[in-house]
Amino acid sequence: MVQIAPLDRSHLPQVMKLVNSHLSTVIPGWSLTPDYLWERLKSNPSEEITDPWVVERKSIVGIVRDRVCAAAHLLRYGDDTRWKGVGEIDWILFWPGEREVGAEVLTECRRQMNAWQVLDERILGPLPVHACVGIPDVWPHIIGLIEQFGYSSNEDIDSTVYGGTLNGIASPGEPPVRGVTIHRDLGRFGTRFVARLDGRNVAHCECISDLTEGGQLSALTGWAELSEIETSESMRNQGVGSWVVRHAVEWLRLAKCDRVVLFVARENEQAGAGRFYNRFGWMPMVRQKHWGRLNQSGRDEDER
């Protein structure tokens, strides 16, 4: 028999095993700590816009014979926010062999949404850590269950996580185009490298050299992230984009980073971004999709 209970600290050792086992299929060697996860059940600082809108949070577990087999975290947004009437399953996890328990937990999530009287019910899926921005394709047991319950993926919002090492990548060398110069400044997320020509920015790349959240996640030591990589159309296929990325890589190696992750939106991957990253030895690690609202066909008559 499945017992549904609020998640408390006594459940954390088993919940951490559940969380980190799932996370290890996304990025090798990554793991969260109990304190890190516990704090993010109360708030998520990385969601600086939407997190302050949350007015209620609830975390639950599904237990069979004293074993935590499933867990979920739920949010309700306030009526004075842009997401008025929205309820969200922030994430739900269960062991592959425990689909029945996962179904019981998801059913309880639905009951809570009804109790909150939400007008719009959504499911996201990512864990609160870099590289988790959706539900990855390496969690087919999760995808199968939420599809069964009537949730649908947003085909227009998906991405692939690329990753690899920084070893063996050549130094930037001379500019590939005469007159192009490199500049370093502060970007939206981290250190930004910008290629300029005749006073114009023609390419840029940002890099984040610490993914440990200030030392809270030691398992992420040595990992970096590249983002906002873009080359102007006039400079493409001339080596300028690669040159800028090599400057970022050189900077990251000075920060003692030796591995990297980056996110590639589907439309960019189809346009050739994947081939560009392959040149550095970085390969696809996982594809993630964003999941959206509950289909009306998935709602019971008494829920409408």
Secondary structure, DSSP 8 states (H G I E B T S, - for coil): --EEEE--GGGHHHHHHHHHHHHTTTSTT----HHHHHHHHH--TT-TTTGGGEEEEEEEEEEETTEEEEEEEEEEE-TTSTTTTEEEEEEEEE-TT-HHHHHHHHHHHHHHHHHHT-SEEEE----SSTT-SSEETT-HHHHHHHHHTTEEEEEEEEEEEEEEE-TT-----S-SSTT-EEEEEE-SSSEEEEEEETTEEEEEEEEE---STTTT-GGGTTEEEEEEEEE-GGGTTTTHHHHHHHHHHHHHHHTT--EEEEEEEHHHIIIIIHHHHHTTT-EEEEEEEEEEEE-GGGS-GGG-
